[in-house]
Amino acid sequence: MTTIGVEEEYLLLDPVTGLPVPQADKVRAAAGVGHLVTDQEVQYELLQAQVEVATPVCHTLEEVGGHLLRLRHAIGVAADQHDCRIGVCGTPPVRHGRPIAVTDQARYRAMVTQAPQLVAEQLVNGTHVHVAVPDREAGVQVLNRIRSRLPTLTAMSANSPLWDGHDTGFASWRTVIFSRWPVSGMPPYFHDAADYDRRVQRLLESGLISDVGQLYWQARLSATYPTIEVRCLDVQLRADEAVMLAALVRALVETALAEAAADAPLPDYAPELLQAAMWHAARHGLGDTLVDPGGTPHRAGDVLYEFLRHVAPALDASGDSRQVTSLIHRLLQDGTGADRQRAALAQGGLRAVTELVSGQSTMP
């Protein structure tokens, strides 16, 4: 079975005001005291109001879910000790009028010099899914084949509708925030691994990016692990929703590997169509139409079910079909995280949203 790993980014929020608080160093240190996490599992993030966690390499969805629950609990307990809560939302519902302190590392200090306003507004949190691939050549072929499916994943994961205390009109405002960096958005088509490496090297030599960590494509080859890293997902309100998305990403990668092995033809996707489809998915989530891989708009539910049909053999092979199908049905019934944040805002204002994203709400 293909291995997977999941990274989640959380905000640290004041439990009363909902404002981000710069307590990351203290929360990271406290999380390790209880021996529930290792140093590798709780990582630095750009701003001091953010914490990132990473699961070990996993084989099953049960492993992924167990680790995510453990890590969320450990960070939550550590945050409580420093009078804050973790916020599982792609953007903060409210922000300070002043920038949050940047984590004191050379890489992050250089980013402030490069783009101070972008760094100040980089309070965005995602779920990143790593899926093992046989080698970089296979990884590039996977990238080419999964691009058209990334908007559907973005729509399903949308959980960032609010910014500065108001509804942005976007289901995933995080997607828009991230699109402002020099190398971002949809990954381009690459002929092979040598083409990928050559083009990345040109970006580095030009000084447009300082390291490969600034390849902010929605999917990329990992520079650290033998994996494809899918990065288009907002962090999820529920851990089992992150598990569902991880399962779909793994199935999508496995399907692409099978297609490449069979030398199945690769459709010619127009880059402007893919980029516009991603924008549309970020705008509407599952609340309107989605654009299918061929460029035709359909009801979001129809595109979602076609996606499920596309990856069904891979889900069946891993034994994940029943769990994933059940969670997708619940998603369509309850709505995305963005839908639930908007419902909380309508019912109880920003305080209700803070309670929802920090796990204190009684709302579904």
Buried (B, 14 or more C-beta within 10 A) or exposed (E): EBBBBBBBBBBBBBBEEBBBBBBBBBBBEBBBEEEBBEEEBBEBBBBBBBBBBBBEEBEBBEBBBBBBEBBBBBBBBBBBBBEBBBBBBBBBBBBBEEBBEBBEEEEBEEBBEBBEEBBBBBBBBBBBBBBBBEEBBBBBBBBBBBBBBBBBBBBBBBBBBBBEBEBBEBBBBBBBBBBBBBBBBBBBBBEEBEEBBEEBEEBBEEEEBBEBEBBBBBBBBBEEBBBBBBBBBBBBBBBBBBBBBBBBBBBBBBBBBBBBEEEEEEEEBEEEBBBBBBBBBBBBBBBBBBBBBEBEEBEBEEBBBBBBEBBBBBBEBBEBBEBBBEBBEBBBEBBBBBBBBBBBBEEBEBBBBBBBBBBEBEBE
